[in-house]
Amino acid sequence: MHGGKLLPSLSMRSLALILFPCVIAVLVHEWWRLKDQTDFFSDIRAAVNGSRRMVYEVVVGVLSARHHHDLREAIRATWMGYIRDHPDFRNRVLVKFIIGKHGCAIPEEDREDPYSCTQLNLTEPGAVQDVTVLSKPSALVPSDVSAICLDFKVLHPIVITQLGVFPSGPQNDFRGSVTVKLFPVDQKEPVVTAHLTALSPGVYVEGIWYKAVEQFVLPKGFEGNLLWESQDPTGLMTVNVSKVQLNSGGGVIKLGPIEDGTLPHRSAHGFPGLAGGFIFSIYDVEGLKTQLHGRVDRQQAHKARLHKEEKALQEESHKHGDIIFVDVVDTYRTVPYKLLYFYKWMVRNAEFSLLLKTDDDCFINVDEVLMKIDYKGLIRSNLCFRRAGLWIV
């Protein structure tokens, strides 16, 4: 009786074991059929639209500035031409120049620096030669740190003449000991130093104690920071920056952010803030006036150059078909965006194993690259961001 109940159960189990592989086979077959149809129709769409994805072993993206026509021609005549004429390499390697779609509309003389496209907002200098960054500070509070730092950038040459510290006594007198140092960005040695003590506080001018320092001309593009240090944080006073107005001398200097919540960058000497001031004079005032008076003429001439440059680029692109225009303003600082947009374009339009970035002043040994196609990458750990120069972050 017990055996009679077991037989139907065994029969159902056996049937399931037989049918299961068949069901899997049917599902796999149906999946492949649908996939083939999808690929088939995708191929038809690509053929109709002329957008069938090409396959390459290596794609070389050549970063190039809009006005570097001669460098691009040199590449076309050398290693790029070698690829084009080689019966094997022409189908394995693709080379494209990466160029920003837009030229900077600001003449180079009127930019903050040659690496970006930021307007230099200078105004006519006044009759007073000495510029005080901050006068009559109010709402001073004791600092809770022993080092406070202010970043700044020079947009027209200046000479710093005095470094100052906020008073720390109840009658605006100076107590304690504070050292003020001027550092170039990313440098460990100061350019000038002023040491203020209770016995030698310097001179009191409009709410700040100052000491004269050795004078150096800080050129346009100089990036530095002022550091206020004290062994006793209670002797270091700071100010509520929302209640003060800083004087940039008509735009000849650009002060870094010091608002509450601003975090120090990795190479900073102290916490962002303001524990005093400084006095500077504008160097070459006549040169500054000449620059300002010629701004309109420079703008008109630059606009004409941009129009001529754009026309030449379009003719070059139509002739050679090897330029990718990416939607950025073409400057040094936008290079990361140029690479990103180029990579995005390549992923959409081609398949490749290796993407190689180079510049338009470099030579590529194509044979060596293809021999070492098993690329392992370059890994750099603990890499600091640059705080000055071309690749500032």
FILO-638658 format. One record per residue (C-alpha): residue number from 1; residue in one letter; x, y, z. Coordinates in Angstrom, 2 decimals, decimal comma. Layout:
BEGIN
@num=NUM; residu=A; c1=X; c2=Y; c3=Z $
...
END
This chain:
BEGIN
@num=1; residu=M; c1=0,00; c2=0,00; c3=0,00 $
@num=2; residu=H; c1=2,83; c2=2,28; c3=0,89 $
@num=3; residu=G; c1=4,61; c2=1,42; c3=-2,39 $
@num=4; residu=G; c1=1,47; c2=2,28; c3=-4,42 $
@num=5; residu=K; c1=1,50; c2=5,84; c3=-3,08 $
@num=6; residu=L; c1=5,20; c2=6,34; c3=-3,86 $
@num=7; residu=L; c1=5,06; c2=5,50; c3=-7,61 $
@num=8; residu=P; c1=2,99; c2=8,54; c3=-8,76 $
@num=9; residu=S; c1=5,32; c2=10,85; c3=-6,84 $
@num=10; residu=L; c1=8,37; c2=9,37; c3=-8,54 $
@num=11; residu=S; c1=6,70; c2=9,67; c3=-11,94 $
@num=12; residu=M; c1=5,97; c2=13,39; c3=-11,46 $
@num=13; residu=R; c1=9,53; c2=14,04; c3=-10,30 $
@num=14; residu=S; c1=10,96; c2=12,22; c3=-13,30 $
@num=15; residu=L; c1=8,70; c2=14,15; c3=-15,65 $
@num=16; residu=A; c1=9,83; c2=17,45; c3=-14,11 $
@num=17; residu=L; c1=13,47; c2=16,50; c3=-14,53 $
@num=18; residu=I; c1=12,83; c2=15,70; c3=-18,19 $
@num=19; residu=L; c1=10,85; c2=18,90; c3=-18,93 $
@num=20; residu=F; c1=13,10; c2=21,35; c3=-17,06 $
@num=21; residu=P; c1=15,99; c2=21,26; c3=-19,60 $
@num=22; residu=C; c1=13,46; c2=21,59; c3=-22,41 $
@num=23; residu=V; c1=11,96; c2=24,71; c3=-20,86 $
@num=24; residu=I; c1=15,44; c2=26,22; c3=-20,42 $
@num=25; residu=A; c1=16,28; c2=25,42; c3=-24,03 $
@num=26; residu=V; c1=13,09; c2=27,10; c3=-25,27 $
@num=27; residu=L; c1=13,77; c2=30,22; c3=-23,19 $
@num=28; residu=V; c1=17,36; c2=30,48; c3=-24,41 $
@num=29; residu=H; c1=16,25; c2=29,98; c3=-28,01 $
@num=30; residu=E; c1=13,62; c2=32,70; c3=-27,69 $
@num=31; residu=W; c1=16,15; c2=35,08; c3=-26,09 $
@num=32; residu=W; c1=18,63; c2=34,56; c3=-28,92 $
@num=33; residu=R; c1=15,86; c2=35,05; c3=-31,50 $
@num=34; residu=L; c1=14,83; c2=38,37; c3=-29,98 $
@num=35; residu=K; c1=18,48; c2=39,45; c3=-29,61 $
@num=36; residu=D; c1=19,18; c2=38,67; c3=-33,26 $
@num=37; residu=Q; c1=16,15; c2=40,71; c3=-34,30 $
@num=38; residu=T; c1=17,27; c2=43,62; c3=-32,13 $
@num=39; residu=D; c1=20,80; c2=43,52; c3=-33,55 $
@num=40; residu=F; c1=19,41; c2=43,16; c3=-37,05 $
@num=41; residu=F; c1=17,19; c2=46,22; c3=-36,76 $
@num=42; residu=S; c1=19,99; c2=48,14; c3=-35,01 $
@num=43; residu=D; c1=22,28; c2=47,38; c3=-37,94 $
@num=44; residu=I; c1=19,59; c2=48,56; c3=-40,35 $
@num=45; residu=R; c1=19,14; c2=51,81; c3=-38,43 $
@num=46; residu=A; c1=22,90; c2=52,35; c3=-38,32 $
@num=47; residu=A; c1=23,19; c2=51,71; c3=-42,04 $
@num=48; residu=V; c1=20,33; c2=54,07; c3=-42,85 $
@num=49; residu=N; c1=21,67; c2=56,81; c3=-40,58 $
@num=50; residu=G; c1=25,26; c2=56,23; c3=-41,57 $
@num=51; residu=S; c1=26,20; c2=55,87; c3=-37,90 $
@num=52; residu=R; c1=27,45; c2=52,32; c3=-37,64 $
@num=53; residu=R; c1=29,94; c2=52,12; c3=-34,77 $
@num=54; residu=M; c1=33,51; c2=51,55; c3=-35,88 $
@num=55; residu=V; c1=35,89; c2=49,32; c3=-33,93 $
@num=56; residu=Y; c1=39,47; c2=50,38; c3=-33,15 $
@num=57; residu=E; c1=42,27; c2=49,06; c3=-31,00 $
@num=58; residu=V; c1=43,54; c2=52,54; c3=-30,17 $
@num=59; residu=V; c1=41,88; c2=55,95; c3=-30,21 $
@num=60; residu=V; c1=44,26; c2=58,91; c3=-29,89 $
@num=61; residu=G; c1=42,79; c2=62,19; c3=-28,69 $
@num=62; residu=V; c1=45,09; c2=65,14; c3=-29,42 $
@num=63; residu=L; c1=44,36; c2=68,17; c3=-27,25 $
@num=64; residu=S; c1=44,81; c2=71,23; c3=-29,42 $
@num=65; residu=A; c1=44,18; c2=74,95; c3=-29,01 $
@num=66; residu=R; c1=42,04; c2=76,67; c3=-31,59 $
@num=67; residu=H; c1=44,93; c2=78,74; c3=-32,97 $
@num=68; residu=H; c1=47,45; c2=75,85; c3=-33,17 $
@num=69; residu=H; c1=46,92; c2=75,23; c3=-36,88 $
@num=70; residu=D; c1=50,63; c2=74,80; c3=-37,61 $
@num=71; residu=L; c1=51,05; c2=72,15; c3=-34,90 $
@num=72; residu=R; c1=48,09; c2=70,17; c3=-36,26 $
@num=73; residu=E; c1=49,55; c2=70,34; c3=-39,76 $
@num=74; residu=A; c1=52,88; c2=69,05; c3=-38,43 $
@num=75; residu=I; c1=51,12; c2=66,05; c3=-36,86 $
@num=76; residu=R; c1=49,19; c2=65,32; c3=-40,05 $
@num=77; residu=A; c1=52,46; c2=65,37; c3=-41,96 $
@num=78; residu=T; c1=54,28; c2=63,02; c3=-39,54 $
@num=79; residu=W; c1=52,95; c2=60,30; c3=-37,25 $
@num=80; residu=M; c1=49,28; c2=60,84; c3=-38,09 $
@num=81; residu=G; c1=50,10; c2=60,64; c3=-41,78 $
@num=82; residu=Y; c1=52,05; c2=57,43; c3=-41,09 $
@num=83; residu=I; c1=48,89; c2=55,90; c3=-39,61 $
@num=84; residu=R; c1=46,75; c2=57,10; c3=-42,50 $
@num=85; residu=D; c1=49,05; c2=55,58; c3=-45,13 $
@num=86; residu=H; c1=49,76; c2=52,30; c3=-43,31 $
@num=87; residu=P; c1=47,57; c2=49,47; c3=-44,68 $
@num=88; residu=D; c1=47,21; c2=47,85; c3=-41,24 $
@num=89; residu=F; c1=47,25; c2=50,79; c3=-38,84 $
@num=90; residu=R; c1=44,62; c2=52,86; c3=-40,66 $
@num=91; residu=N; c1=41,93; c2=50,40; c3=-39,54 $
@num=92; residu=R; c1=43,30; c2=49,88; c3=-36,04 $
@num=93; residu=V; c1=44,06; c2=53,43; c3=-34,90 $
@num=94; residu=L; c1=41,83; c2=56,51; c3=-34,94 $
@num=95; residu=V; c1=43,27; c2=59,99; c3=-34,35 $
@num=96; residu=K; c1=41,10; c2=63,02; c3=-33,56 $
@num=97; residu=F; c1=41,99; c2=66,56; c3=-32,55 $
@num=98; residu=I; c1=40,04; c2=67,86; c3=-29,54 $
@num=99; residu=I; c1=39,21; c2=71,56; c3=-29,80 $
@num=100; residu=G; c1=36,85; c2=73,77; c3=-27,80 $
@num=101; residu=K; c1=33,87; c2=74,94; c3=-29,80 $
@num=102; residu=H; c1=34,11; c2=78,48; c3=-28,44 $
@num=103; residu=G; c1=37,01; c2=80,90; c3=-28,35 $
@num=104; residu=C; c1=37,41; c2=83,15; c3=-25,32 $
@num=105; residu=A; c1=35,65; c2=86,44; c3=-26,04 $
@num=106; residu=I; c1=37,98; c2=88,37; c3=-23,71 $
@num=107; residu=P; c1=41,34; c2=89,65; c3=-25,05 $
@num=108; residu=E; c1=44,26; c2=88,02; c3=-23,24 $
@num=109; residu=E; c1=45,42; c2=91,36; c3=-21,82 $
@num=110; residu=D; c1=42,03; c2=91,76; c3=-20,13 $
@num=111; residu=R; c1=41,85; c2=88,33; c3=-18,47 $
@num=112; residu=E; c1=42,71; c2=87,52; c3=-14,88 $
@num=113; residu=D; c1=45,32; c2=85,06; c3=-16,15 $
@num=114; residu=P; c1=46,30; c2=83,48; c3=-19,50 $
@num=115; residu=Y; c1=44,89; c2=80,09; c3=-18,48 $
@num=116; residu=S; c1=41,22; c2=80,98; c3=-18,05 $
@num=117; residu=C; c1=38,54; c2=83,20; c3=-19,56 $
@num=118; residu=T; c1=37,68; c2=85,44; c3=-16,60 $
@num=119; residu=Q; c1=37,24; c2=89,18; c3=-17,11 $
@num=120; residu=L; c1=39,82; c2=91,40; c3=-15,44 $
@num=121; residu=N; c1=37,65; c2=94,02; c3=-13,71 $
@num=122; residu=L; c1=40,07; c2=96,88; c3=-13,10 $
@num=123; residu=T; c1=39,05; c2=100,47; c3=-12,44 $
@num=124; residu=E; c1=40,88; c2=103,77; c3=-12,78 $
@num=125; residu=P; c1=43,28; c2=104,19; c3=-9,81 $
@num=126; residu=G; c1=42,65; c2=107,14; c3=-7,52 $
@num=127; residu=A; c1=45,04; c2=109,84; c3=-6,42 $
@num=128; residu=V; c1=45,98; c2=108,02; c3=-3,20 $
@num=129; residu=Q; c1=48,88; c2=105,68; c3=-3,89 $
@num=130; residu=D; c1=48,66; c2=103,57; c3=-0,73 $
@num=131; residu=V; c1=45,73; c2=101,16; c3=-0,50 $
@num=132; residu=T; c1=44,52; c2=99,88; c3=2,87 $
@num=133; residu=V; c1=42,75; c2=96,54; c3=2,50 $
@num=134; residu=L; c1=40,68; c2=97,07; c3=5,66 $
@num=135; residu=S; c1=40,03; c2=100,18; c3=7,75 $
@num=136; residu=K; c1=38,36; c2=100,61; c3=11,14 $
@num=137; residu=P; c1=37,41; c2=96,97; c3=11,75 $
@num=138; residu=S; c1=34,50; c2=96,36; c3=14,10 $
@num=139; residu=A; c1=33,02; c2=93,37; c3=15,92 $
@num=140; residu=L; c1=36,41; c2=91,84; c3=16,72 $
@num=141; residu=V; c1=36,28; c2=88,48; c3=18,49 $
@num=142; residu=P; c1=39,03; c2=86,26; c3=19,93 $
@num=143; residu=S; c1=40,20; c2=83,53; c3=17,60 $
@num=144; residu=D; c1=39,86; c2=79,89; c3=18,58 $
@num=145; residu=V; c1=42,84; c2=78,85; c3=16,42 $
@num=146; residu=S; c1=46,51; c2=79,83; c3=16,53 $
@num=147; residu=A; c1=46,97; c2=80,36; c3=12,77 $
@num=148; residu=I; c1=44,76; c2=82,32; c3=10,38 $
@num=149; residu=C; c1=45,42; c2=82,58; c3=6,66 $
@num=150; residu=L; c1=44,19; c2=84,83; c3=3,82 $
@num=151; residu=D; c1=44,76; c2=83,79; c3=0,19 $
@num=152; residu=F; c1=45,10; c2=86,44; c3=-2,50 $
@num=153; residu=K; c1=46,04; c2=86,81; c3=-6,14 $
@num=154; residu=V; c1=47,72; c2=89,78; c3=-7,82 $
@num=155; residu=L; c1=45,95; c2=90,99; c3=-10,98 $
@num=156; residu=H; c1=48,18; c2=94,03; c3=-11,54 $
@num=157; residu=P; c1=51,66; c2=94,49; c3=-10,00 $
@num=158; residu=I; c1=51,66; c2=95,78; c3=-6,42 $
@num=159; residu=V; c1=54,15; c2=96,42; c3=-3,61 $
@num=160; residu=I; c1=53,14; c2=95,42; c3=-0,07 $
@num=161; residu=T; c1=54,54; c2=98,03; c3=2,31 $
@num=162; residu=Q; c1=53,07; c2=97,15; c3=5,71 $
@num=163; residu=L; c1=51,57; c2=94,12; c3=7,45 $
@num=164; residu=G; c1=49,07; c2=94,60; c3=10,26 $
@num=165; residu=V; c1=47,33; c2=92,88; c3=13,18 $
@num=166; residu=F; c1=44,04; c2=93,65; c3=14,91 $
@num=167; residu=P; c1=44,32; c2=95,11; c3=18,44 $
@num=168; residu=S; c1=43,71; c2=92,71; c3=21,31 $
@num=169; residu=G; c1=43,42; c2=95,05; c3=24,31 $
@num=170; residu=P; c1=40,31; c2=96,76; c3=25,69 $
@num=171; residu=Q; c1=41,55; c2=100,23; c3=24,63 $
@num=172; residu=N; c1=42,63; c2=99,11; c3=21,15 $
@num=173; residu=D; c1=46,12; c2=98,52; c3=22,50 $
@num=174; residu=F; c1=48,19; c2=95,52; c3=21,46 $
@num=175; residu=R; c1=48,87; c2=92,62; c3=23,79 $
@num=176; residu=G; c1=50,54; c2=89,32; c3=23,20 $
@num=177; residu=S; c1=52,81; c2=88,34; c3=20,32 $
@num=178; residu=V; c1=51,76; c2=87,84; c3=16,69 $
@num=179; residu=T; c1=53,87; c2=87,06; c3=13,63 $
@num=180; residu=V; c1=52,60; c2=87,96; c3=10,15 $
@num=181; residu=K; c1=54,16; c2=86,22; c3=7,15 $
@num=182; residu=L; c1=53,69; c2=86,54; c3=3,42 $
@num=183; residu=F; c1=54,08; c2=83,24; c3=1,54 $
@num=184; residu=P; c1=53,96; c2=82,44; c3=-2,16 $
@num=185; residu=V; c1=51,37; c2=79,70; c3=-2,64 $
@num=186; residu=D; c1=52,80; c2=76,19; c3=-2,16 $
@num=187; residu=Q; c1=56,06; c2=77,58; c3=-0,75 $
@num=188; residu=K; c1=57,34; c2=76,96; c3=2,77 $
@num=189; residu=E; c1=59,59; c2=80,01; c3=3,07 $
@num=190; residu=P; c1=57,98; c2=83,45; c3=3,55 $
@num=191; residu=V; c1=58,87; c2=86,42; c3=1,37 $
@num=192; residu=V; c1=58,51; c2=88,96; c3=4,19 $
@num=193; residu=T; c1=57,77; c2=88,73; c3=7,92 $
@num=194; residu=A; c1=56,57; c2=91,18; c3=10,57 $
@num=195; residu=H; c1=56,65; c2=90,42; c3=14,31 $
@num=196; residu=L; c1=54,41; c2=92,48; c3=16,60 $
@num=197; residu=T; c1=54,64; c2=92,35; c3=20,40 $
@num=198; residu=A; c1=53,29; c2=94,35; c3=23,32 $
@num=199; residu=L; c1=56,67; c2=96,10; c3=23,61 $
@num=200; residu=S; c1=57,00; c2=96,65; c3=19,86 $
@num=201; residu=P; c1=53,52; c2=96,85; c3=18,30 $
@num=202; residu=G; c1=54,39; c2=99,19; c3=15,43 $
@num=203; residu=V; c1=52,08; c2=102,07; c3=14,50 $
@num=204; residu=Y; c1=48,31; c2=102,29; c3=14,95 $
@num=205; residu=V; c1=46,41; c2=103,32; c3=11,80 $
@num=206; residu=E; c1=42,60; c2=103,27; c3=11,52 $
@num=207; residu=G; c1=42,03; c2=100,40; c3=13,93 $
@num=208; residu=I; c1=45,00; c2=98,18; c3=12,99 $
@num=209; residu=W; c1=48,59; c2=97,91; c3=14,25 $
@num=210; residu=Y; c1=51,12; c2=97,93; c3=11,39 $
@num=211; residu=K; c1=54,79; c2=97,28; c3=10,85 $
@num=212; residu=A; c1=56,73; c2=98,17; c3=7,72 $
@num=213; residu=V; c1=58,31; c2=95,30; c3=5,76 $
@num=214; residu=E; c1=60,91; c2=94,94; c3=3,05 $
@num=215; residu=Q; c1=59,33; c2=95,92; c3=-0,24 $
@num=216; residu=F; c1=59,13; c2=93,65; c3=-3,28 $
@num=217; residu=V; c1=57,20; c2=94,05; c3=-6,50 $
@num=218; residu=L; c1=54,61; c2=91,27; c3=-6,68 $
@num=219; residu=P; c1=53,92; c2=90,74; c3=-10,40 $
@num=220; residu=K; c1=50,60; c2=90,03; c3=-12,06 $
@num=221; residu=G; c1=49,75; c2=86,38; c3=-11,51 $
@num=222; residu=F; c1=51,48; c2=86,15; c3=-8,13 $
@num=223; residu=E; c1=49,45; c2=83,95; c3=-5,78 $
@num=224; residu=G; c1=50,18; c2=84,10; c3=-2,10 $
@num=225; residu=N; c1=48,77; c2=84,02; c3=1,37 $
@num=226; residu=L; c1=49,14; c2=86,04; c3=4,53 $
@num=227; residu=L; c1=49,55; c2=84,07; c3=7,73 $
@num=228; residu=W; c1=48,88; c2=85,40; c3=11,23 $
@num=229; residu=E; c1=50,38; c2=83,18; c3=13,95 $
@num=230; residu=S; c1=50,28; c2=83,39; c3=17,74 $
@num=231; residu=Q; c1=51,29; c2=80,93; c3=20,42 $
@num=232; residu=D; c1=48,31; c2=82,14; c3=22,43 $
@num=233; residu=P; c1=45,06; c2=82,07; c3=20,38 $
@num=234; residu=T; c1=43,45; c2=84,55; c3=22,80 $
@num=235; residu=G; c1=45,92; c2=87,18; c3=21,62 $
@num=236; residu=L; c1=44,82; c2=86,68; c3=18,01 $
@num=237; residu=M; c1=41,68; c2=88,61; c3=17,14 $
@num=238; residu=T; c1=39,53; c2=88,03; c3=14,09 $
@num=239; residu=V; c1=36,63; c2=89,84; c3=12,49 $
@num=240; residu=N; c1=33,13; c2=88,99; c3=11,35 $
@num=241; residu=V; c1=33,73; c2=89,21; c3=7,59 $
@num=242; residu=S; c1=30,04; c2=89,78; c3=6,88 $
@num=243; residu=K; c1=30,30; c2=93,17; c3=8,61 $
@num=244; residu=V; c1=33,40; c2=94,51; c3=6,85 $
@num=245; residu=Q; c1=34,16; c2=95,68; c3=3,34 $
@num=246; residu=L; c1=37,55; c2=94,83; c3=1,88 $
@num=247; residu=N; c1=39,36; c2=97,15; c3=-0,51 $
@num=248; residu=S; c1=40,92; c2=95,47; c3=-3,56 $
@num=249; residu=G; c1=42,48; c2=98,68; c3=-4,89 $
@num=250; residu=G; c1=40,14; c2=98,84; c3=-7,85 $
@num=251; residu=G; c1=40,52; c2=95,15; c3=-8,65 $
@num=252; residu=V; c1=44,33; c2=94,90; c3=-8,65 $
@num=253; residu=I; c1=44,15; c2=92,06; c3=-6,12 $
@num=254; residu=K; c1=41,64; c2=89,25; c3=-5,65 $
@num=255; residu=L; c1=41,10; c2=88,03; c3=-2,11 $
@num=256; residu=G; c1=40,26; c2=84,41; c3=-1,35 $
@num=257; residu=P; c1=37,12; c2=83,23; c3=0,45 $
@num=258; residu=I; c1=37,14; c2=83,74; c3=4,21 $
@num=259; residu=E; c1=33,46; c2=83,29; c3=5,06 $
@num=260; residu=D; c1=32,42; c2=81,13; c3=7,99 $
@num=261; residu=G; c1=32,52; c2=77,47; c3=7,05 $
@num=262; residu=T; c1=35,32; c2=77,84; c3=4,48 $
@num=263; residu=L; c1=37,68; c2=74,91; c3=4,90 $
@num=264; residu=P; c1=41,46; c2=75,22; c3=4,47 $
@num=265; residu=H; c1=42,97; c2=73,56; c3=1,42 $
@num=266; residu=R; c1=45,57; c2=70,86; c3=1,86 $
@num=267; residu=S; c1=48,61; c2=73,13; c3=1,53 $
@num=268; residu=A; c1=47,18; c2=75,97; c3=3,67 $
@num=269; residu=H; c1=49,27; c2=77,34; c3=6,52 $
@num=270; residu=G; c1=46,23; c2=78,14; c3=8,66 $
@num=271; residu=F; c1=42,46; c2=78,45; c3=8,77 $
@num=272; residu=P; c1=40,78; c2=80,87; c3=6,32 $
@num=273; residu=G; c1=40,03; c2=84,20; c3=7,94 $
@num=274; residu=L; c1=41,25; c2=87,69; c3=8,69 $
@num=275; residu=A; c1=43,32; c2=88,62; c3=11,75 $
@num=276; residu=G; c1=44,65; c2=91,93; c3=10,47 $
@num=277; residu=G; c1=45,26; c2=93,83; c3=7,27 $
@num=278; residu=F; c1=47,97; c2=95,07; c3=4,96 $
@num=279; residu=I; c1=48,82; c2=98,20; c3=3,03 $
@num=280; residu=F; c1=50,08; c2=98,13; c3=-0,55 $
@num=281; residu=S; c1=50,85; c2=100,52; c3=-3,37 $
@num=282; residu=I; c1=49,95; c2=100,03; c3=-7,02 $
@num=283; residu=Y; c1=53,05; c2=99,58; c3=-9,17 $
@num=284; residu=D; c1=53,21; c2=101,26; c3=-12,59 $
@num=285; residu=V; c1=50,06; c2=103,36; c3=-12,31 $
@num=286; residu=E; c1=50,58; c2=104,88; c3=-15,76 $
@num=287; residu=G; c1=50,78; c2=101,42; c3=-17,29 $
@num=288; residu=L; c1=47,49; c2=100,53; c3=-15,61 $
@num=289; residu=K; c1=45,81; c2=103,65; c3=-17,00 $
@num=290; residu=T; c1=47,11; c2=102,89; c3=-20,49 $
@num=291; residu=Q; c1=45,75; c2=99,36; c3=-20,26 $
@num=292; residu=L; c1=42,31; c2=100,60; c3=-19,22 $
@num=293; residu=H; c1=42,13; c2=103,23; c3=-21,97 $
@num=294; residu=G; c1=42,94; c2=100,67; c3=-24,67 $
@num=295; residu=R; c1=40,30; c2=98,14; c3=-23,62 $
@num=296; residu=V; c1=37,65; c2=99,06; c3=-26,22 $
@num=297; residu=D; c1=40,06; c2=98,90; c3=-29,17 $
@num=298; residu=R; c1=41,44; c2=95,56; c3=-27,97 $
@num=299; residu=Q; c1=37,94; c2=94,14; c3=-27,70 $
@num=300; residu=Q; c1=37,06; c2=95,12; c3=-31,27 $
@num=301; residu=A; c1=40,32; c2=93,73; c3=-32,67 $
@num=302; residu=H; c1=39,90; c2=90,51; c3=-30,69 $
@num=303; residu=K; c1=36,35; c2=90,04; c3=-31,97 $
@num=304; residu=A; c1=37,61; c2=90,28; c3=-35,56 $
@num=305; residu=R; c1=40,36; c2=87,73; c3=-34,82 $
@num=306; residu=L; c1=37,83; c2=85,31; c3=-33,35 $
@num=307; residu=H; c1=35,66; c2=85,56; c3=-36,46 $
@num=308; residu=K; c1=38,65; c2=84,90; c3=-38,72 $
@num=309; residu=E; c1=39,79; c2=82,02; c3=-36,50 $
@num=310; residu=E; c1=36,35; c2=80,39; c3=-36,55 $
@num=311; residu=K; c1=36,17; c2=80,55; c3=-40,33 $
@num=312; residu=A; c1=39,64; c2=78,99; c3=-40,69 $
@num=313; residu=L; c1=38,76; c2=76,21; c3=-38,22 $
@num=314; residu=Q; c1=35,59; c2=75,27; c3=-40,07 $
@num=315; residu=E; c1=37,51; c2=75,10; c3=-43,36 $
@num=316; residu=E; c1=40,21; c2=72,97; c3=-41,72 $
@num=317; residu=S; c1=37,62; c2=70,62; c3=-40,22 $
@num=318; residu=H; c1=35,79; c2=70,25; c3=-43,53 $
@num=319; residu=K; c1=39,05; c2=69,55; c3=-45,36 $
@num=320; residu=H; c1=40,51; c2=66,93; c3=-43,02 $
@num=321; residu=G; c1=37,54; c2=65,58; c3=-41,06 $
@num=322; residu=D; c1=39,73; c2=64,87; c3=-38,03 $
@num=323; residu=I; c1=38,52; c2=67,51; c3=-35,54 $
@num=324; residu=I; c1=36,04; c2=67,01; c3=-32,72 $
@num=325; residu=F; c1=34,59; c2=70,28; c3=-31,43 $
@num=326; residu=V; c1=33,52; c2=69,96; c3=-27,80 $
@num=327; residu=D; c1=31,11; c2=72,39; c3=-26,16 $
@num=328; residu=V; c1=33,53; c2=74,38; c3=-23,96 $
@num=329; residu=V; c1=35,42; c2=77,66; c3=-24,11 $
@num=330; residu=D; c1=38,89; c2=76,70; c3=-25,31 $
@num=331; residu=T; c1=41,33; c2=77,49; c3=-22,46 $
@num=332; residu=Y; c1=43,94; c2=75,64; c3=-20,40 $
@num=333; residu=R; c1=41,58; c2=75,38; c3=-17,45 $
@num=334; residu=T; c1=38,89; c2=73,60; c3=-19,50 $
@num=335; residu=V; c1=41,21; c2=70,78; c3=-20,57 $
@num=336; residu=P; c1=39,56; c2=68,27; c3=-18,18 $
@num=337; residu=Y; c1=36,17; c2=69,11; c3=-19,69 $
@num=338; residu=K; c1=37,56; c2=68,76; c3=-23,21 $
@num=339; residu=L; c1=38,77; c2=65,26; c3=-22,36 $
@num=340; residu=L; c1=35,49; c2=64,33; c3=-20,70 $
@num=341; residu=Y; c1=33,36; c2=65,46; c3=-23,64 $
@num=342; residu=F; c1=35,70; c2=63,79; c3=-26,10 $
@num=343; residu=Y; c1=35,47; c2=60,49; c3=-24,22 $
@num=344; residu=K; c1=31,67; c2=60,83; c3=-24,16 $
@num=345; residu=W; c1=31,67; c2=61,39; c3=-27,92 $
@num=346; residu=M; c1=33,92; c2=58,38; c3=-28,54 $
@num=347; residu=V; c1=31,80; c2=56,04; c3=-26,41 $
@num=348; residu=R; c1=28,75; c2=56,99; c3=-28,45 $
@num=349; residu=N; c1=30,40; c2=56,73; c3=-31,86 $
@num=350; residu=A; c1=33,02; c2=53,97; c3=-31,73 $
@num=351; residu=E; c1=34,26; c2=50,91; c3=-29,89 $
@num=352; residu=F; c1=37,87; c2=50,83; c3=-28,76 $
@num=353; residu=S; c1=40,24; c2=49,03; c3=-26,42 $
@num=354; residu=L; c1=42,57; c2=51,90; c3=-25,54 $
@num=355; residu=L; c1=42,07; c2=55,65; c3=-25,37 $
@num=356; residu=L; c1=45,31; c2=57,62; c3=-25,50 $
@num=357; residu=K; c1=45,47; c2=61,34; c3=-24,73 $
@num=358; residu=T; c1=48,30; c2=63,49; c3=-26,03 $
@num=359; residu=D; c1=49,03; c2=67,13; c3=-26,87 $
@num=360; residu=D; c1=49,55; c2=68,80; c3=-30,21 $
@num=361; residu=D; c1=53,25; c2=69,36; c3=-29,51 $
@num=362; residu=C; c1=53,99; c2=65,66; c3=-28,93 $
@num=363; residu=F; c1=55,17; c2=62,82; c3=-31,18 $
@num=364; residu=I; c1=53,54; c2=59,39; c3=-30,90 $
@num=365; residu=N; c1=55,54; c2=56,28; c3=-31,79 $
@num=366; residu=V; c1=52,61; c2=54,29; c3=-33,13 $
@num=367; residu=D; c1=54,59; c2=51,07; c3=-33,55 $
@num=368; residu=E; c1=55,65; c2=51,08; c3=-29,89 $
@num=369; residu=V; c1=52,13; c2=51,84; c3=-28,71 $
@num=370; residu=L; c1=50,64; c2=48,93; c3=-30,62 $
@num=371; residu=M; c1=53,41; c2=46,61; c3=-29,46 $
@num=372; residu=K; c1=52,52; c2=47,45; c3=-25,87 $
@num=373; residu=I; c1=48,77; c2=47,33; c3=-26,31 $
@num=374; residu=D; c1=48,39; c2=45,50; c3=-23,01 $
@num=375; residu=Y; c1=48,06; c2=48,76; c3=-21,14 $
@num=376; residu=K; c1=47,99; c2=48,59; c3=-17,35 $
@num=377; residu=G; c1=47,39; c2=52,25; c3=-16,55 $
@num=378; residu=L; c1=49,21; c2=54,74; c3=-14,39 $
@num=379; residu=I; c1=48,12; c2=54,82; c3=-10,77 $
@num=380; residu=R; c1=49,25; c2=57,69; c3=-8,57 $
@num=381; residu=S; c1=48,14; c2=57,67; c3=-4,96 $
@num=382; residu=N; c1=48,03; c2=60,57; c3=-2,51 $
@num=383; residu=L; c1=48,28; c2=63,09; c3=-5,34 $
@num=384; residu=C; c1=47,80; c2=66,67; c3=-4,10 $
@num=385; residu=F; c1=45,68; c2=69,11; c3=-6,06 $
@num=386; residu=R; c1=47,64; c2=72,02; c3=-7,51 $
@num=387; residu=R; c1=46,97; c2=75,35; c3=-5,80 $
@num=388; residu=A; c1=48,77; c2=77,57; c3=-8,35 $
@num=389; residu=G; c1=49,75; c2=77,68; c3=-12,00 $
@num=390; residu=L; c1=48,03; c2=76,19; c3=-15,05 $
@num=391; residu=W; c1=46,22; c2=73,32; c3=-13,36 $
@num=392; residu=I; c1=44,99; c2=75,00; c3=-10,21 $
@num=393; residu=V; c1=41,95; c2=73,31; c3=-8,67 $
END
